[in-house]
Amino acid sequence: MKIFRKKAGGFTLIELLVAITILTTIVASVNLSLTTHLKANHFAKIREEGAKAAQSVIDELRFEKVSDLPSSGTEAPWSVTIDPSRVYLVYVTYCDKAEFCTSDDIRYVSLEVKLQDEVVYKTNTVFTALDGSGNTGAKPNTTGPGSCWGC
């Protein structure tokens, strides 16, 4: 009569190595995916802040008379702080497409927003005085009930 011994419970070394390899692969994949999403989220935030910086410059330009805006060239960059740790430089170029700038009452404006010498946002707009007399250049009343200047 043969006596069979029951094998002691547990995993073999090979089984442990395979399990560790599978676990490592899963963790590395999740880590890569998470890192990719965090980078994309960070870049989206930078781009959104760049758009806000461009919009704040456009809002300031709106209060100038169109005829007082330069007829060509690029101004010195505007420094705009959206997040206390990031300062954006907004470069404003006037009438780089001459076909839009046919009179003193029309200005084609291109804005390029940079953060640490990297372009994060670009936009274009046209300023025009529809009545032919130019803007008044006056800022709206910013005091009193219902005012929301800079909201």
C-alpha positions in Angstrom: 0.0 0.0 0.0 1.3 3.4 -1.1 0.8 6.4 1.1 0.4 9.6 -0.8 1.4 12.7 1.0 -0.7 15.7 0.4 1.2 18.6 -0.9 1.6 21.5 1.5 -0.7 24.5 0.7 0.9 27.5 -0.9 2.2 28.9 -4.2 5.2 27.8 -6.1 7.9 30.3 -6.9 6.9 30.3 -10.6 3.3 31.1 -9.7 4.4 34.0 -7.5 6.6 35.4 -10.3 3.8 35.2 -12.8 1.4 36.9 -10.4 3.9 39.7 -9.6 4.5 40.3 -13.3 0.8 40.6 -14.1 0.3 42.9 -11.1 3.3 45.1 -12.2 2.0 45.3 -15.7 -1.5 46.4 -14.5 0.0 49.0 -12.1 2.3 50.4 -14.8 -0.6 50.7 -17.3 -2.8 52.5 -14.7 0.1 54.8 -13.8 0.8 55.7 -17.5 -2.9 56.4 -18.1 -3.1 58.6 -15.0 0.0 60.5 -15.9 -1.3 61.1 -19.4 -4.6 62.4 -18.2 -2.9 64.7 -15.6 -0.7 66.2 -18.3 -3.7 66.8 -20.6 -5.7 68.3 -17.8 -2.8 70.7 -16.9 -2.3 71.8 -20.5 -6.1 72.4 -20.8 -5.9 74.6 -17.7 -2.9 76.5 -19.2 -4.8 77.0 -22.4 -7.9 78.2 -20.6 -5.9 80.7 -18.6 -4.3 81.8 -21.9 -7.7 82.4 -23.3 -8.6 84.5 -20.2 -5.5 86.5 -20.6 -6.3 87.2 -24.3 -9.9 88.1 -23.4 -8.7 90.6 -20.7 -6.5 92.4 -23.2 -9.3 92.5 -25.8 -11.6 93.9 -23.1 -9.1 96.7 -22.4 -8.7 97.4 -26.1 -12.4 97.8 -26.5 -12.3 101.0 -24.6 -9.9 102.7 -27.0 -11.0 104.6 -30.0 -10.5 102.4 -33.0 -8.7 105.2 -34.8 -6.3 105.6 -31.9 -5.1 101.9 -32.2 -1.9 101.4 -34.1 -2.4 100.9 -37.9 0.3 98.2 -38.0 3.0 96.5 -36.0 3.2 94.6 -32.7 3.0 96.3 -29.3 5.2 95.4 -26.4 3.7 92.4 -24.7 1.0 92.9 -22.1 1.8 91.0 -18.8 -1.3 89.3 -17.5 -1.5 87.3 -14.3 -4.3 84.8 -14.0 -2.9 82.3 -11.5 -0.5 83.9 -9.0 2.2 81.5 -10.0 1.9 82.1 -13.8 2.4 85.3 -15.8 1.2 85.3 -19.4 2.6 87.6 -22.0 0.1 88.7 -24.6 1.5 90.0 -27.9 -0.9 92.2 -29.9 -0.3 92.7 -33.6 -2.4 95.2 -35.6 -3.4 94.8 -39.3 -1.1 92.0 -40.3 -3.9 91.2 -42.8 -4.1 94.6 -44.7 -7.3 93.7 -46.5 -9.2 94.2 -43.3 -7.7 97.5 -42.4 -9.2 99.7 -45.1 -9.9 102.8 -43.0 -9.1 104.5 -39.7 -12.3 102.9 -38.3 -11.2 99.2 -38.8 -8.4 97.3 -37.1 -7.6 93.6 -37.5 -6.0 92.5 -34.3 -4.1 89.2 -33.7 -3.3 88.1 -30.2 -0.7 85.5 -29.2 -0.4 84.4 -25.6 2.8 82.9 -24.3 3.8 81.3 -21.1 7.6 80.8 -20.6 8.2 81.4 -24.4 5.7 78.8 -25.4 2.6 79.8 -27.3 -0.5 78.6 -25.4 -3.2 80.5 -27.2 -3.9 82.5 -30.4 -6.9 84.4 -31.5 -7.9 87.2 -34.0 -10.6 89.8 -33.9 -11.7 92.9 -35.8 -12.4 96.2 -34.1 -14.6 98.6 -36.0 -16.6 101.7 -35.4 -19.9 101.0 -37.0 -21.1 104.5 -37.2 -17.9 105.8 -38.7 -17.1 108.1 -35.8 -14.9 105.8 -33.8 -15.6 104.5 -30.3 -15.9 107.0 -27.4 -13.1 105.3 -25.6 -15.1 105.7 -22.3 -15.3 102.9 -19.9 -18.7 102.1 -18.6 -19.9 103.2 -15.1 -18.4 100.7 -12.7 -20.1 101.7 -9.5 -23.5 101.4 -8.2 -26.1 98.7 -8.2 -26.0 96.3 -11.1 -22.5 97.1 -12.2 -20.2 94.2 -12.8 -16.9 95.6 -14.1 -14.3 92.9 -14.0 -16.6 90.1 -13.0 
